[in-house]
C-alpha cells in the first residue's frame, strides 16, 4: 500500500467508524481471549478494544500502515507486538494462538485461501476465529454490481475486492461457523468460527440480522 493510503485511511473511514463500526469492533474484539493473533492490523484501530487477551501479535504487511499503528499501542491495556508480515506466511509455530481476529481484511489479502490455511495452522484446535468483513451481497442487482465494480475499485483501494465471499472461503477451508450477524442489510458480517476439523456435515448456522 502507498504512503498516501495509510495517511488517508483513518480520515476517510472516521465518520462510519465513530457512528457504526466502533460499537461492532468493541463487541467483537472484547471476546478475544488468551494469546491473540490479529490479521491485518492496519492503523491499529482495534488496539484499544482488547480487554481479555493476555498478549496480541498483530501482523500487517504494509510498512506505512504498521508505522501508524504504533501510535495506538499506548491506548491498549494489553501488551501488543506488531509484525511486518503477510498473512499467507505466518512466522509462528503450529497451535500458538487461542484466538485469531480479522476486521475488514480478507477482502484485500491476495491469496485468502492460503491465509486461512495459515490461520488454521497457528490457531489452537477449538480456538476461536472472530471476523468483521464486508462481503458480496446475495442480491439479484447489487451482487452483480459489486462484481462489475470490483476490478476498478480494487485498483484505487489497494486491492480491496467488493465481491469477496468470505463465508464460502471459511467453509471451504474447514472452519466451523457458529454465528453470523448481518449489519447494513448483509453488506457487513460479524462471523464467529471455531478452528475445528470438519468431520461431519456442518451444523446449522445461527444468523442474526442487525439493522442500521
N, C-alpha and C positions, 0 to 999 in steps of 0.2 A: 504494500500500500504506500501511496505517496505521502510526503510530509503534509501537504495541504489537506489530505483526507483526515489525518489524525487531528489536525487543528480544528477542522470544521465539524467533526463527528458529534461531539457533545453539544455544540451550539445548535446544530440542525435538529437534533433529537430532544433538546431541552423541553420544549412545550409538552410533548406527549410523555416524556419521561416523568415530569413533575405531576402531570394530571392523571396518568393512567399506569404507566409502566412501573413506577416506583412501588406502588402497592403490590403489584404482581411479583416483582423481584424480591421484595422484602419477605413476602409469604413463602416463596419457593426457596430462597437461599437460607431462610431461617430453619429449614428442615434438614440442611446438610450437616451430618454428624461425623465424628471421628476424623480420620485423615481424609482430606478432600482434594480432589483434582478439579480445577476449573479449566475447561477447554475454551480457548479464545477469549482471554480476559479483557482484551481491548484496552480501554482507558481506565479500567478498574472500577467501573460504576457499581459492580456488585460488592466490592470490598467492605463497605460499611455495614452490610446486612448479615454477615456471618456472625452467628451467636453461639451455636452449639459445636462448631468444629474445633478440633484440637490443633490442627495445622492445615494450611491451604497451600498447595503448589499450583500456581496459576501460570498456564502456558499461553504465549502469544507470539505468532510468527513475525509480526511486523515491529521493527525497531522503534519507530516513532510512536506507535500506539502503546507499546510497553513502557517507553520513557514517560509518557503522560501518566500512565497508571501508577508510577512510583510516587507521585504526589498524593495519592489517595491511601497509601499504606498506613499512614498515621491515623487515619479515620477508622481503622479496624481495631477491634479489641482482640482479634485473633492473629497469631503470627502467620504472615503470608510471605511466601518466597516466589518471585516471578522468574520465568524461564523463557528465553528466546528460542522457542521450539515449535515445530509443526505437529499438528495432531496425528498425521499419518505415520510418524516415527517418534514415539514417546520414549524418553530416556529413563524409564522406571522399570523396576522388577515386576514380575507377574504377581498379581493379587496383592498390590500395595495399598489400594485405596478402599475406604468404606463407602464413600460417596463420590460420584462424578457429576459435575454441574456444567451445563452449557446454556447460554442465553443468546439468542439471535446470532448464532454462529455457524450452524451446519449448512446454511444457505451459501456460505462463502468458502467452505473448505473444498479445494479442488477435487479430492477423492474422498467423499464422505464414507463410502463403503470401507475403505482401508482404515479411516479414522475410527469407525465404530468397532472394527476388529481389534484395534489397539486399545480402545476403551474397555472392551471385553477382557482383554489380556491383563490389564493393570488393575482392573476393579476386582475386588474380592468376590468369591461366589456368594450369591444372595446380597451383594452390595447394591446400593440404590443409584439410579441414574435419573437426574432431575433436569428437565429441559424446558425452555421457553423459546418457541420458534414461530416464525411466520411460514405459512405453507400455501400450497396450491389449493384454491377453493374448489369444492365439489359442486360446481355450478355450471349450467349449460352455457352461460355467456361469459362470466368472469374468469372461469378456469382457462378457456381458450385465449382470452385476452391476456392473461398472465403469461401463457406460452408465447404469444406473439411479441410481448414487450420484453421478455427476458433477455434476448440477445443484445438489445440496445442498453437496457438497464444495467446489465452485467458489466458493460464497458465503462459506464460512468460511475459505478458504485463499487469498484474494486472486486468484481467477481460475484456479487450477490445475485442469486437466482430466485426470481419471484415465484417460480413454479415448482419449488422443491417439495417432494412428498416425503417428509421426514418419518411419518408413521410407518409407511411401507418400508423405508430403509431400516428402521428399527426391527420390524418384524422379520424381514429377510435376514438380518444379522443374527436373529435368535433371541433378542431381548423379550422378556415378558412384560407387556404393558399392563399396568394395574389401573391407572386412571388417565383420562384425557379431559381437560377443561377447555372449553371453547371461549375465546374472547373476540370481540369485534366480529360476530357472526361467523366465526370459524376461520378467520384470516390468521389469527394468532392462537397457538395451542400451548397449554401447560401440560407436559407429558411426564408421568412418573412411572419409571420402569424398575425392574429388578434384573440383575445380571445372572440369569439362571438358564442353564442349558434347556433347550426345548425338547422334551422327551415325548410329550403328548400334544394333543390338539390344544391350541391356545384357548384359555378361558375367556368368557365374555368380558369385554372391556366396559368399565364404568365410565360413562361420558356425561359431562355436565356442561351446559351452555351458560356462559356468564355474559350478560348483556351490558354493553356500554354505549 
